Protein backbone atom coordinates (compact mmCIF):
# COMPACT_ATOMS: atom_id res chain seq x y z
CA UNK A 1 0.00 0.00 0.00
CA UNK A 2 2.88 2.36 0.73
CA UNK A 3 4.30 1.83 -2.76
CA UNK A 4 0.98 2.82 -4.38
CA UNK A 5 0.87 5.93 -2.19
CA UNK A 6 4.42 6.90 -3.17
CA UNK A 7 3.79 6.32 -6.88
CA UNK A 8 0.66 8.46 -6.63
CA UNK A 9 2.57 11.28 -4.95
CA UNK A 10 5.29 11.15 -7.59
CA UNK A 11 2.68 11.26 -10.36
CA UNK A 12 0.90 14.23 -8.78
CA UNK A 13 4.19 16.06 -8.27
CA UNK A 14 5.28 15.54 -11.87
CA UNK A 15 1.87 16.45 -13.27
CA UNK A 16 1.45 19.63 -11.22
CA UNK A 17 4.94 21.05 -11.61
CA UNK A 18 5.72 20.19 -15.22
CA UNK A 19 5.14 22.91 -17.79
CA UNK A 20 3.30 22.15 -20.94
CA UNK A 21 3.51 24.30 -24.02
CA UNK A 22 0.09 25.77 -23.27
CA UNK A 23 1.38 27.08 -19.93
CA UNK A 24 4.40 28.73 -21.53
CA UNK A 25 2.74 30.95 -24.14
CA UNK A 26 -0.88 31.47 -25.08
CA UNK A 27 -1.78 33.05 -28.41
CA UNK A 28 -3.18 36.56 -28.30
CA UNK A 29 -6.88 36.82 -29.13
CA UNK A 30 -9.82 39.15 -28.71
CA UNK A 31 -13.34 38.34 -27.57
CA UNK A 32 -16.53 40.38 -27.43
CA UNK A 33 -19.02 39.98 -24.59
CA UNK A 34 -22.81 40.32 -24.67
CA UNK A 35 -22.53 44.07 -23.97
CA UNK A 36 -20.42 44.49 -27.16
CA UNK A 37 -17.25 45.23 -25.16
CA UNK A 38 -14.07 43.78 -26.68
CA UNK A 39 -11.37 42.21 -24.52
CA UNK A 40 -7.83 41.42 -25.64
CA UNK A 41 -5.92 38.70 -23.77
CA UNK A 42 -2.53 40.42 -23.70
CA UNK A 43 -4.05 43.77 -22.70
CA UNK A 44 -5.85 42.19 -19.76
CA UNK A 45 -2.71 40.35 -18.62
CA UNK A 46 -0.54 43.47 -18.93
CA UNK A 47 -2.94 45.24 -16.54
CA UNK A 48 -2.25 42.54 -13.95
CA UNK A 49 -5.65 40.90 -14.26
CA UNK A 50 -6.20 37.16 -14.03
CA UNK A 51 -7.83 35.56 -17.06
CA UNK A 52 -9.82 32.34 -16.73
CA UNK A 53 -11.14 30.63 -19.85
CA UNK A 54 -14.16 28.46 -19.26
CA UNK A 55 -15.09 26.05 -22.02
CA UNK A 56 -18.43 24.37 -21.49
CA UNK A 57 -21.09 22.64 -23.50
CA UNK A 58 -24.59 21.34 -22.96
CA UNK A 59 -25.51 18.05 -24.55
trRosetta pair geometry for C-beta under 8 A, 3 or more apart (Angstrom, degrees):
i j d omega theta_ij theta_ji phi_ij phi_ji
1 4 5.8 -53 -155 34 38 110
1 5 6.5 40 149 -19 66 106
2 5 5.5 -55 -151 37 36 115
2 6 6.3 35 153 -19 68 106
3 6 5.7 -53 -146 38 32 110
3 7 6.3 32 155 -18 65 106
4 7 5.8 -53 -145 38 30 110
4 8 6.3 34 153 -21 63 108
5 8 5.7 -57 -151 36 28 114
5 9 6.5 28 153 -18 63 105
6 9 5.7 -52 -147 35 33 111
6 10 6.4 33 154 -19 65 104
7 10 5.7 -53 -148 36 32 112
7 11 6.3 34 153 -20 65 106
8 11 5.7 -54 -147 36 31 112
8 12 6.3 29 156 -17 65 106
9 12 5.8 -54 -145 38 31 110
9 13 6.2 33 155 -21 65 107
10 13 5.7 -55 -147 36 30 113
10 14 6.3 24 157 -14 65 108
11 14 6.0 -59 -146 40 27 106
11 15 6.0 24 158 -17 65 113
12 15 5.8 -59 -141 41 27 110
12 16 6.0 17 165 -13 65 114
13 16 6.3 -64 -141 40 22 103
13 17 6.1 -17 174 14 61 118
14 17 6.8 -75 -132 51 19 87
14 18 5.7 20 174 -29 63 119
15 18 6.6 -52 -129 25 16 107
19 23 4.9 -128 -154 79 80 127
19 24 5.9 85 161 -60 122 89
20 23 5.2 97 54 6 70 100
20 24 7.5 -131 99 -11 41 90
21 24 5.5 -53 -152 27 40 115
21 25 7.5 -41 176 41 69 78
22 26 6.9 40 -169 -88 65 81
26 41 6.6 -109 109 162 120 151
27 41 8.0 90 105 51 47 154
28 40 6.9 11 -175 -177 99 93
28 41 5.4 -162 -140 58 56 110
28 42 4.7 -23 -116 -23 113 116
29 40 7.6 -170 101 -145 30 59
29 41 5.5 52 48 -12 64 122
30 38 5.5 7 -179 -176 116 105
30 39 6.6 163 -154 83 65 43
30 40 4.8 -28 -97 -95 87 72
30 41 7.5 -124 -76 -9 40 75
31 38 7.2 160 83 -151 32 61
31 39 5.4 -17 61 59 82 94
32 36 6.2 -5 -177 -141 114 39
32 37 6.9 157 -151 75 67 32
32 38 5.0 -33 -93 -94 80 70
32 39 7.6 168 -89 15 31 72
33 36 7.4 -75 72 -7 64 15
33 37 5.3 -6 40 56 106 86
33 39 7.0 53 -28 -10 100 112
39 43 7.5 -150 -171 68 59 113
39 44 6.0 26 -175 -51 103 127
40 43 4.0 68 75 12 105 114
40 44 6.7 176 81 -13 53 85
41 44 6.0 -63 -153 36 27 108
41 45 6.4 18 157 -13 66 110
41 51 6.3 69 -141 -143 79 174
42 45 5.7 -55 -142 41 34 109
42 46 6.1 36 158 -23 67 107
43 46 5.8 -55 -145 35 29 110
43 47 6.7 25 156 -17 62 107
44 47 6.0 -61 -156 35 31 109
44 49 4.7 -71 177 65 83 126
44 51 5.4 94 109 -70 134 117
45 48 7.8 64 179 -62 36 14
45 49 6.7 -98 -88 60 29 74
45 51 6.3 -59 -68 -8 86 123
